[in-house]
Every structure is written in C-alpha cells, then in structure tokens.
Amino acid sequence: MSNYQTPDSKKEEFRKYLDKSGVIDALTKVLVGLYEEPERPLNAVDYIKRYMGAPAGVDVDSIRAENSNLKDEAKELRKTIAELNKALGK
C-alpha cells in the first residue's frame, strides 16, 4: 500500500505536470485572448482550437476512426506478407 496516493496528492501531481509541460501557460494565454476579443466569437471552442493551432473544420473523430482503420489494414497486410514469404520459403 506504499503506492497509495490521496486524491489531493494526485491532483497536485497532475497540476505540476500541466505546469511543467506549459499547458497552464498556453491555456491562460488563449483564455486571456478570448477575454480581450472586442466581439465574442459565436463558438468559443472553435476560437480556442484556432488559437491553439488546430485547423478549422477538422473532424477529429473521423480522423481517429480512419487512423484505426488504417492500422487494421496495415496489420492485415503485414500478415499477408508473412504468409506469402512463408509460402516462398523465406
């Protein structure tokens, strides 16, 4: 039980991780930028994505699904290559 951490210590560890990796600074900057906008954008999430560098109009879920499909396809192709090499006696 020496690895047991209280929820507060886990939160503090995570906060230190975010701070050390620059996430807190980046989020602070984007939120300050949103606050200082003269006209509030209709979609704050899109504003944050654009500010953080994400291309507009990108469907992350479809890209993840495509990535998963391509990984499965690559796995099948490697299996086929192995079978063909075995049939050739390599």
Phi, psi and omega per residue, in radians:
M1 nan 0.178 -3.130
S2 -1.249 -0.270 3.137
N3 -1.557 0.014 -3.105
Y4 -1.210 2.284 3.088
Q5 -2.138 2.478 3.070
T6 -1.281 2.747 3.105
P7 -0.991 -0.633 3.133
D8 -1.147 -0.691 -3.139
S9 -1.231 -0.587 3.065
K10 -1.138 -0.725 3.112
K11 -1.105 -0.753 -3.137
E12 -1.137 -0.710 3.103
E13 -1.093 -0.743 3.125
F14 -1.163 -0.722 3.113
R15 -1.059 -0.737 3.102
K16 -1.105 -0.702 3.090
Y17 -1.048 -0.837 3.141
L18 -1.091 -0.701 3.139
D19 -1.158 -0.806 -3.100
K20 -1.124 -0.616 -3.095
S21 -1.493 -0.037 3.079
G22 1.519 0.098 -3.099
V23 -1.175 -0.728 -3.106
I24 -1.093 -0.772 3.119
D25 -1.091 -0.761 -3.123
A26 -1.112 -0.767 3.126
L27 -1.163 -0.675 3.103
T28 -1.065 -0.786 -3.140
K29 -1.081 -0.765 -3.110
V30 -1.189 -0.660 3.129
L31 -1.227 -0.651 3.060
V32 -1.118 -0.739 3.095
G33 -1.047 -0.735 3.111
L34 -1.139 -0.734 3.131
Y35 -1.094 -0.663 -3.069
E36 -1.479 -0.066 3.095
E37 -1.080 2.283 3.128
P38 -1.119 -0.656 3.075
E39 -2.085 2.216 -3.132
R40 -1.145 2.262 3.080
P41 -1.160 2.625 3.136
L42 -1.122 -0.632 -3.111
N43 -2.120 1.762 -3.087
A44 -1.123 -0.596 -3.131
V45 -1.133 -0.752 3.090
D46 -1.101 -0.681 3.089
Y47 -1.034 -0.821 -3.129
I48 -1.105 -0.745 3.114
K49 -1.056 -0.797 3.131
R50 -1.104 -0.758 -3.126
Y51 -1.096 -0.645 -3.111
M52 -1.439 -0.107 3.034
G53 1.822 0.079 3.113
A54 -1.334 2.362 3.091
P55 -1.123 2.511 -3.139
A56 -1.254 2.555 3.050
G57 1.342 0.306 -3.136
V58 -1.640 2.230 3.105
D59 -1.650 1.738 -3.056
V60 -1.084 -0.684 -3.130
D61 -1.091 -0.716 3.134
S62 -1.212 -0.595 3.092
I63 -1.170 -0.698 3.097
R64 -1.122 -0.721 3.128
A65 -1.130 -0.747 3.103
E66 -1.088 -0.730 3.116
N67 -1.055 -0.765 3.117
S68 -1.087 -0.769 3.117
N69 -1.092 -0.723 3.131
L70 -1.170 -0.629 3.077
K71 -1.114 -0.743 3.103
D72 -1.098 -0.750 3.128
E73 -1.102 -0.738 3.126
A74 -1.111 -0.673 3.115
K75 -1.098 -0.774 3.120
E76 -1.119 -0.712 3.137
L77 -1.152 -0.691 3.076
R78 -1.107 -0.657 3.108
K79 -1.127 -0.751 3.116
T80 -1.098 -0.747 3.113
I81 -1.060 -0.773 3.140
A82 -1.086 -0.732 3.128
E83 -1.142 -0.717 3.128
L84 -1.170 -0.707 3.091
N85 -1.111 -0.656 3.116
K86 -1.149 -0.711 3.138
A87 -1.158 -0.533 3.103
L88 -1.438 -0.139 3.112
G89 1.465 0.422 3.128
K90 -1.569 nan nan
